[in-house]
Amino acid sequence: MITGYCDGKIMVRRCLVTFKPFRIFVVGIGFFSLCFLMTSLGGQFSAKRLGDSPFTIRTEVMGGVESRGVLRKISDMLEVILKRMDSLSKLDNTTSSDTRRLDELSSAINRFQPVGLVERIQAIAQNVSNMAVRVEQILQNSMTAGRVRDGSSGQCEVPRDPRYPDCPGKVDWMRARWTSDPCYAFYGVDGSDCSFLIYLSEVEWFCPPLAWRNHSSPPTIHTHTHQTTTAKRQAAFRTDLSTLLDQVGTGKESLSFMKRRMRRLASQWGTAAQRLHSKLRQRWREQRKILVHVGFLTEESGDVFSPKVLKGGPLGEMVQWADILTALHVLGHNLKISMSVKELQGFLGVPPGRGSCPLTGPLPFDLIYTDYHGMQQMKQHMGLSLKRHKCHIRVIDTFGTEPAYNHEEYATLHGYRSNWGYWNLNTRQYMTMFPHTPDNSFMGFVSEELNDTQKRSIMLNKVNSMAVVYGKEASMWKV
């Protein structure tokens, strides 16, 4: 009885499986079950807001992250069932292995009963949800610890400090314009308020120092000169001009003219150095680090002087610059000579970009001698550093600058127009070729000493009434 029952059961199963419409029905059931599960779980993906953080903690049991894991497990289980049913549907009713394979199908169906399947899905979903919450907590703790190490825990708030009234406005400007110059990114600005405040408090000086930043050593931008880290050295007189001649360079007729003057007066410079050395009686003199930037001879300024050196053009400026360079060299100072904007940038430490940012370190010079062309070039490339280091600049100004034209606000208010003024310097920083005004300093130039023969010749031909009329260009003589 029992045997017959079992045989009958097997026969019934065999008939059902080999019946082609039944196979189509089973495959359809599996397909629509898969679609139903994907639709149920997939709806949670579409409900996820676009603005949600990828690490947002979800309160649902089966959130976006959990759904993907559960869906993969369900898909794997259904794929196993369909594969087994498909292989079973191809069985021949007469093979001796049918019974064993049908038993495998029966056991598979028993293992995947609907109630048990739902319970397993819920358990998996709960476990995945718990894991997601734990991972989220670990990530949050890690990010918090990282922000604490960086000093950026919490959003950086713009300080309202009466000692730094420009700070909020500068932060607003940085938010809108920080990409206008690559130098900001060079200093670490990345578009965040924290990077703005770090830059404005440590590279520039418009915001107060941030309490969570390391202030064991002061920012280099607030160090006015290199003297804090460089030991003082004694200046010694020099009589050999070969090093200076090499520094001046070649390639322009203006430079050749200056070097010819240096060589011609070399012996007189040596004699003058010995006289001054004896006069000072070994008095200690500090060696200064000095930059000489001859702006009017740079290609960037147009250099209209060099082509006219041998054609009757003005030579006075080149005479004065040659004498200034020689005097600084003979006095024993550490001299750097710049004849191009590229050299100027290298000597000063200008950051890459368009000149909106300060220098990368403290000013490496005690003094800078330049002209109005050089002032324009430094303004373009030094950024705020020019304003901070103005007191170190000496402007070689042939005809001088009166105070009314030097003070920008006063000159603008009273309508004083000039192509060379408005620098707001101390008027003693302008150094003239001739003593045109007592408001400026008189630099002058070197006059040659004549030998006895030359002196006698002059005295024999000297007249009592004499006048000198000076003009650079022919246009100056037109009425």
C-alpha positions in Angstrom: 0.0 0.0 0.0 2.8 2.3 0.9 4.7 1.3 -2.1 1.9 1.9 -4.4 1.2 5.2 -2.9 4.8 6.2 -3.5 4.8 4.9 -7.0 1.6 6.8 -7.7 3.0 9.9 -6.3 6.0 9.6 -8.6 3.9 9.0 -11.6 1.8 12.0 -10.8 4.8 14.2 -10.5 6.3 12.8 -13.7 3.1 13.6 -15.6 3.0 17.1 -14.2 6.5 17.9 -15.1 6.5 16.5 -18.5 3.3 18.3 -19.4 4.5 21.3 -21.5 1.9 23.9 -20.4 2.8 23.2 -16.8 6.4 24.0 -17.5 5.4 27.3 -19.0 3.2 28.0 -16.0 6.1 27.3 -13.6 8.5 29.5 -15.5 5.9 32.3 -15.6 5.4 32.0 -11.8 9.1 32.3 -11.3 9.5 35.3 -13.6 6.6 37.3 -12.2 7.8 36.5 -8.6 11.2 38.0 -9.5 9.5 41.0 -11.1 7.4 41.5 -8.0 10.3 41.3 -5.6 12.4 43.7 -7.8 9.5 46.2 -7.9 8.9 46.0 -4.2 12.5 46.6 -3.3 13.3 48.9 -6.2 10.7 51.4 -5.2 12.9 52.3 -2.3 15.7 53.3 -4.7 13.4 55.8 -6.5 12.2 57.2 -3.2 15.8 58.1 -2.2 16.3 61.8 -2.5 19.0 63.1 -4.8 20.5 65.3 -2.2 21.0 62.5 0.5 24.5 61.9 1.6 25.8 58.4 0.6 26.4 57.9 4.3 23.0 59.0 5.6 21.5 56.6 8.3 18.2 55.2 7.1 15.5 54.3 9.6 13.7 51.8 7.4 14.5 48.1 7.9 15.3 47.7 4.2 17.0 50.9 3.0 18.7 51.7 -0.3 22.0 50.0 0.6 20.3 46.9 2.3 17.9 46.5 -0.7 20.8 45.9 -3.1 22.2 43.1 -0.9 18.9 41.4 -0.3 17.9 41.7 -3.9 21.1 39.9 -4.9 20.4 37.1 -2.5 16.8 36.6 -3.7 17.9 36.7 -7.3 20.5 34.0 -6.6 17.9 31.7 -4.9 15.4 32.1 -7.7 18.1 31.5 -10.2 18.9 28.2 -8.5 15.2 27.1 -8.5 14.8 28.0 -12.2 17.9 26.2 -13.3 16.8 23.1 -11.4 13.3 23.2 -12.8 14.6 23.8 -16.3 17.0 20.9 -16.1 14.2 18.8 -14.6 11.8 19.7 -17.4 14.1 18.2 -19.9 14.2 14.8 -18.3 13.0 11.8 -20.2 10.2 9.9 -18.5 11.9 6.6 -19.2 15.3 7.3 -17.6 16.2 5.6 -14.4 17.5 8.9 -12.9 14.1 10.7 -13.0 13.2 9.6 -9.6 16.4 11.0 -8.0 16.1 14.3 -9.8 12.5 14.7 -8.9 13.4 14.1 -5.3 16.0 16.9 -5.6 13.3 19.2 -6.9 11.0 18.3 -4.1 13.6 18.9 -1.5 14.5 22.3 -3.2 10.8 23.3 -3.2 10.5 22.3 0.5 13.5 24.4 1.4 12.1 27.4 -0.3 8.6 27.5 1.0 7.1 31.0 0.8 6.8 31.5 4.6 10.4 30.4 5.2 11.6 32.5 2.3 10.0 35.7 3.7 11.5 35.1 7.1 14.9 34.6 5.7 14.6 37.7 3.6 13.6 39.7 6.7 16.4 38.3 8.7 19.0 39.1 6.0 17.6 42.6 5.7 17.7 43.2 9.4 21.3 42.0 9.6 22.4 44.2 6.6 20.6 47.2 8.2 22.4 46.6 11.4 25.7 46.4 9.6 25.0 49.6 7.6 24.2 51.5 10.8 27.5 50.2 12.4 29.5 51.1 9.3 27.9 54.5 9.3 28.9 55.1 12.9 32.5 54.0 12.2 32.7 56.4 9.2 31.2 59.3 11.2 33.7 58.7 14.1 36.6 58.5 11.6 35.6 61.7 9.8 35.1 63.5 13.1 38.5 62.4 14.3 40.0 63.6 11.0 38.4 67.0 11.3 39.7 67.3 14.8 43.2 66.5 13.7 42.9 69.1 10.9 41.3 71.6 13.2 38.2 71.9 11.1 35.7 70.2 13.5 32.4 71.9 12.8 31.8 74.5 10.1 34.3 77.3 10.2 32.4 80.4 11.1 33.5 83.8 9.9 34.7 85.8 13.0 33.3 89.2 13.8 36.3 90.7 15.5 36.5 94.5 15.7 40.2 94.2 15.4 39.8 92.7 11.9 36.9 94.6 10.4 37.7 93.6 6.8 37.6 89.9 7.5 33.9 89.2 6.6 34.1 91.2 3.4 37.3 89.4 2.4 35.7 86.0 3.0 32.8 87.0 0.8 35.2 88.1 -1.9 37.1 84.8 -1.7 33.9 82.9 -2.0 33.2 84.6 -5.3 36.7 85.1 -6.8 39.1 82.6 -5.3 39.4 80.8 -8.7 40.4 84.1 -10.4 44.1 83.5 -9.7 45.9 80.1 -9.4 48.0 81.5 -6.5 45.1 80.9 -4.1 45.1 77.2 -4.9 48.9 77.2 -4.5 48.4 78.4 -0.9 45.8 75.6 -0.2 42.5 77.4 -0.9 39.9 74.8 -2.0 36.7 76.7 -1.9 35.8 75.9 1.7 35.3 78.6 4.4 38.1 76.9 6.4 40.6 77.3 3.6 39.5 80.9 3.2 40.1 81.7 6.9 43.4 79.9 7.0 44.6 81.9 3.9 43.3 85.2 5.2 44.8 84.8 8.7 48.2 83.1 7.8 49.1 84.2 4.3 47.3 87.5 4.3 46.4 89.3 7.5 42.7 90.3 7.3 41.3 87.7 9.7 42.4 86.7 13.2 44.5 83.6 13.7 42.4 80.4 14.1 42.6 78.9 17.6 42.7 75.3 16.3 45.7 75.9 14.0 49.3 75.2 15.0 50.9 78.5 15.9 54.2 77.2 17.3 56.0 79.4 14.7 54.7 82.7 13.3 53.6 82.8 9.6 56.4 83.8 7.3 54.3 86.5 5.7 54.4 88.5 9.0 58.2 88.4 9.2 59.3 91.7 7.6 62.8 90.8 6.5 65.2 87.9 6.5 67.2 89.3 9.4 65.4 87.2 12.0 67.0 84.0 10.6 70.2 85.3 9.0 73.2 86.3 11.0 74.6 89.7 10.4 77.8 89.9 8.3 80.4 92.7 8.0 80.7 94.5 4.8 84.2 94.7 3.3 85.3 97.1 0.6 85.9 95.6 -2.9 88.2 96.9 -5.6 87.7 94.2 -8.2 84.7 94.7 -10.4 84.8 91.5 -12.4 82.0 89.9 -10.4 79.8 92.9 -10.9 80.5 93.0 -14.6 79.4 89.4 -14.9 76.2 90.1 -13.0 75.2 93.0 -15.3 75.0 90.6 -18.2 75.1 91.1 -22.0 72.8 91.2 -25.0 71.8 94.9 -25.0 73.7 98.0 -26.1 72.5 99.8 -22.9 74.2 97.1 -20.8 77.4 97.4 -22.9 77.4 101.2 -22.3 77.0 100.7 -18.5 79.9 98.2 -18.4 82.2 100.4 -20.5 81.6 103.2 -17.9 82.3 100.8 -15.1 85.6 99.6 -16.6 86.7 103.2 -17.5 86.3 104.3 -13.9 87.4 101.1 -12.2 90.8 102.5 -11.0 89.1 105.6 -9.6 86.6 103.5 -7.7 89.4 101.5 -6.2 91.2 104.7 -5.1 88.0 106.0 -3.6 87.4 102.7 -1.7 90.8 102.9 -0.1 90.3 106.5 1.0 87.0 105.7 2.6 88.4 102.6 4.3 91.1 104.7 5.9 88.7 107.4 6.9 86.4 105.0 8.6 89.3 103.5 10.6 88.0 99.8 10.6 84.6 100.8 11.7 82.2 97.9 11.5 79.6 98.1 8.7 76.8 95.7 8.3 76.5 94.0 4.9 73.1 94.6 3.4 71.3 92.3 1.0 70.2 94.5 -1.8 68.1 93.9 -5.0 68.6 96.3 -7.9 65.8 96.0 -10.4 66.3 98.2 -13.5 62.7 98.3 -14.7 63.2 100.7 -17.7 65.6 98.2 -19.3 63.3 95.2 -19.1 61.6 93.9 -22.2 58.2 94.1 -20.4 58.5 97.8 -20.1 59.3 98.3 -23.8 63.0 99.3 -23.3 63.0 102.3 -25.7 66.5 103.3 -24.4 68.7 100.4 -25.6 68.1 100.9 -29.4 69.0 104.6 -29.1 72.3 104.3 -27.2 74.4 104.7 -30.3 72.0 107.1 -32.0 72.2 110.1 -29.8 69.5 108.9 -27.3 69.4 109.7 -23.6 72.2 108.2 -21.6 71.7 109.9 -18.2 69.6 107.2 -16.6 72.2 104.5 -17.7 75.0 106.7 -16.3 73.3 106.9 -12.9 72.4 103.2 -12.7 75.9 102.2 -13.6 77.3 104.4 -10.8 74.7 103.1 -8.3 75.6 99.4 -9.1 79.3 100.1 -8.8 79.0 102.0 -5.5 76.9 99.2 -3.9 79.4 96.6 -5.1 82.5 98.6 -3.9 80.9 99.2 -0.5 80.8 95.4 0.0 77.1 94.7 0.0 75.4 91.5 -1.2 74.0 92.5 -4.5 71.4 90.9 -6.8 70.7 92.5 -10.2 67.5 92.0 -12.1 67.0 93.0 -15.7 63.7 91.1 -16.4 60.4 90.4 -14.8 61.3 86.7 -14.6 64.4 87.4 -12.6 62.4 89.8 -10.4 59.9 87.0 -9.6 62.7 84.5 -8.8 64.5 86.8 -6.5 61.4 87.9 -4.6 59.8 84.5 -4.3 56.6 85.3 -6.2 54.0 82.5 -6.1 52.7 81.1 -9.4 49.7 82.9 -10.8 48.6 86.4 -11.7 50.1 88.4 -8.8 47.1 88.5 -6.5 48.8 86.8 -3.6 51.7 87.8 -1.3 55.2 86.4 -1.5 55.9 82.8 -0.5 58.1 83.9 2.3 59.6 86.9 4.1 61.2 89.7 2.0 64.7 88.4 1.2 66.2 91.9 0.9 67.0 94.8 3.1 66.7 97.3 0.3 65.3 97.3 -3.2 66.5 100.0 -5.7 64.2 100.4 -8.7 62.4 102.9 -10.9 58.8 103.7 -11.8 58.7 100.9 -14.3 60.0 98.5 -11.7 57.4 99.8 -9.2 54.6 98.9 -11.7 56.0 95.5 -12.2 56.4 94.8 -8.5 52.8 96.0 -7.9 51.6 93.5 -10.6 53.5 90.5 -9.1 53.9 91.1 -5.4 50.3 91.6 -4.5 49.8 92.8 -0.9 53.5 92.3 -0.1 54.3 95.5 -1.9 52.2 97.5 0.5 53.7 95.7 3.5 57.3 96.1 2.3 57.2 99.7 0.8 59.6 101.0 3.4 62.4 98.9 1.9 62.1 100.4 -1.6 64.1 103.3 -3.0 62.9 104.8 -6.3 65.5 106.2 -8.6 63.5 109.2 -9.9 65.5 111.4 -12.3 63.4 114.6 -11.8 61.9 113.9 -8.4 58.3 113.7 -7.1 56.6 116.4 -5.1 54.4 115.4 -2.1 51.2 116.6 -3.9 51.7 114.0 -6.6 52.9 111.3 -4.3 49.8 111.2 -2.1 47.1 109.5 -4.1 44.1 110.8 -2.2 45.3 114.4 -2.1 46.4 114.3 -5.8 43.0 112.9 -6.9 41.0 115.4 -4.8 42.9 118.3 -6.3 43.2 117.1 -9.8 47.0 116.5 -9.9 47.5 114.1 -12.8 50.7 112.1 -13.3 51.8 108.9 -15.0 54.4 108.3 -12.2 52.9 109.4 -8.9 50.3 108.2 -6.4 52.6 105.7 -4.7 52.1 107.0 -1.1 55.7 106.6 -0.2 57.8 108.7 2.1 59.0 111.4 -0.3 62.6 110.8 1.0 62.4 107.4 -0.7 62.5 109.2 -4.1 66.2 109.6 -5.1 66.9 112.1 -7.8 69.7 112.7 -10.4 69.8 116.4 -9.6 68.6 118.1 -6.4 65.3 119.4 -7.9 63.4 119.5 -4.7 64.4 119.2 -1.0 61.4 116.9 -0.4 63.3 114.0 -2.1 66.7 112.5 -1.5 69.6 113.4 -3.7 71.3 110.4 -5.3 73.3 112.1 -8.0 75.9 110.4 -10.1 79.7 110.1 -10.3 81.8 112.9 -11.9 85.2 111.8 -13.1 88.4 113.1 -11.6 90.7 114.8 -14.1 94.5 114.3 -14.1 96.8 117.3 -13.9 97.2 117.7 -17.7 93.4 117.8 -18.1 93.0 120.3 -15.3 95.6 122.7 -16.8 93.9 122.5 -20.2 90.6 123.4 -18.7 92.0 126.3 -16.8 93.7 127.7 -19.8 90.4 127.7 -21.9 88.1 128.7 -19.1 85.8 131.7 -19.6 84.0 133.7 -17.0 80.5 133.5 -18.4 79.1 130.0 -19.2 75.7 128.4 -19.3 74.6 124.7 -19.7 71.3 123.9 -21.5 70.2 120.3 -21.2 67.6 118.4 -23.2 67.1 114.7 -24.0 65.1 114.9 -27.2 65.0 117.3 -30.1 61.3 117.9 -29.4 62.3 119.6 -26.1 63.8 122.4 -28.1 60.7 123.2 -30.1 58.9 126.4 -29.2 
